[in-house]
């Protein structure tokens, strides 16, 4: 069974999405990332895909792919950030490999992957 985010690792309320979207923003190849620090002490992720792009089945498939890519990219890192990924038309038809490369590239551009993982020395 694939990993599912616990409730403490998800952005669930509209107010949480709006607060995260007021932070910094990066865009790359049809994927926008909004991020801001949080006081929870762990990373919280939210994914948004417009109904105009596809039906529910395809949107959920895209969310699963992005979620899995984020998990693999942040492995060993535990930043205290709220992340909101917004999928645009440019990434909708992409393969899983392309999605994973895009997610990793956009996270590398932020401070999230430049921090040292817990338990390691600088």
C-alpha positions as CSV (number, residue, x, y, z in Angstrom):
1,X,0.0,0.0,0.0
2,X,1.4,3.4,-0.9
3,X,2.3,5.9,1.8
4,X,-0.5,8.2,2.8
5,X,0.1,11.4,4.6
6,X,-1.2,11.5,8.2
7,X,-3.6,14.3,9.1
8,X,-0.7,16.2,10.7
9,X,1.2,16.2,7.4
10,X,-1.7,17.5,5.2
11,X,-3.1,20.9,4.6
12,X,-6.8,20.3,4.9
13,X,-8.6,23.6,5.4
14,X,-9.0,26.4,2.9
15,X,-7.5,28.8,5.5
16,X,-4.4,26.7,5.6
17,X,-4.1,26.7,1.8
18,X,-4.6,30.5,1.7
19,X,-2.0,31.1,4.4
20,X,0.6,29.0,2.6
21,X,-0.2,30.7,-0.7
22,X,0.7,34.1,0.8
23,X,4.3,32.9,1.2
24,X,7.0,32.5,-1.5
25,X,6.2,31.1,-4.9
26,X,8.2,29.2,-7.5
27,X,7.0,27.9,-10.9
28,X,8.6,25.4,-13.2
29,X,7.2,23.3,-16.1
30,X,3.5,23.6,-15.2
31,X,3.9,23.2,-11.5
32,X,3.8,26.0,-9.0
33,X,5.0,25.7,-5.4
34,X,3.8,28.0,-2.7
35,X,5.7,27.6,0.6
36,X,5.9,29.2,4.0
37,X,7.2,28.2,7.4
38,X,4.9,26.6,10.0
39,X,4.9,26.2,13.7
40,X,3.9,22.5,13.6
41,X,7.5,21.3,13.3
42,X,7.0,19.1,10.3
43,X,6.3,19.5,6.6
44,X,2.6,19.8,5.6
45,X,1.6,19.3,2.0
46,X,-1.4,20.3,-0.1
47,X,-2.0,19.7,-3.8
48,X,-4.4,21.6,-5.9
49,X,-5.6,20.7,-9.4
50,X,-8.3,22.5,-11.2
51,X,-11.5,20.6,-12.3
52,X,-10.9,22.2,-15.7
53,X,-7.9,20.0,-16.3
54,X,-9.4,16.6,-16.0
55,X,-12.0,14.4,-14.3
56,X,-11.7,13.2,-10.7
57,X,-9.9,10.0,-11.6
58,X,-7.1,11.7,-13.5
59,X,-6.8,14.5,-10.9
60,X,-6.4,11.9,-8.1
61,X,-3.8,10.0,-10.1
62,X,-1.8,13.2,-10.6
63,X,-2.1,13.9,-6.8
64,X,-0.8,10.5,-6.0
65,X,2.2,10.9,-8.3
66,X,3.1,14.3,-6.9
67,X,2.7,13.1,-3.3
68,X,5.0,10.1,-4.0
69,X,7.5,12.4,-5.6
70,X,7.5,14.8,-2.7
71,X,8.0,11.9,-0.2
72,X,11.0,10.6,-2.2
73,X,12.5,14.1,-2.6
74,X,12.2,15.1,1.0
75,X,13.4,11.7,2.3
76,X,15.7,12.4,5.3
77,X,14.7,16.0,5.5
78,X,12.2,17.3,8.0
79,X,11.7,21.0,7.3
80,X,8.9,22.9,9.1
81,X,7.2,24.2,6.0
82,X,3.7,24.3,4.5
83,X,3.8,23.4,0.8
84,X,1.1,23.9,-1.7
85,X,1.6,22.4,-5.2
86,X,-0.7,23.8,-7.9
87,X,-0.7,21.8,-11.2
88,X,-1.1,23.7,-14.4
89,X,-1.8,22.5,-18.0
90,X,1.9,22.0,-18.8
91,X,2.4,19.2,-16.3
92,X,-1.0,17.5,-16.8
93,X,0.1,15.1,-19.6
94,X,3.5,14.3,-18.2
95,X,4.8,10.9,-17.3
96,X,5.7,9.9,-13.8
97,X,9.4,10.3,-14.4
98,X,8.9,13.8,-15.7
99,X,6.7,14.7,-12.8
100,X,9.3,13.4,-10.3
101,X,12.1,15.4,-12.0
102,X,10.0,18.6,-11.9
103,X,9.1,18.2,-8.2
104,X,12.7,17.5,-7.3
105,X,13.9,20.5,-9.4
106,X,11.4,22.9,-7.8
107,X,12.2,21.7,-4.3
108,X,16.0,22.1,-5.0
109,X,15.4,25.7,-5.9
110,X,13.9,26.4,-2.4
111,X,15.6,26.3,1.0
112,X,13.8,23.0,1.7
113,X,16.5,20.7,0.3
114,X,19.5,22.9,1.2
115,X,18.9,22.3,4.9
116,X,20.8,19.5,6.5
117,X,18.8,16.4,7.4
118,X,18.3,15.7,11.0
119,X,21.2,13.9,12.7
120,X,23.8,14.9,10.2
121,X,26.5,17.5,10.6
122,X,26.9,20.4,8.2
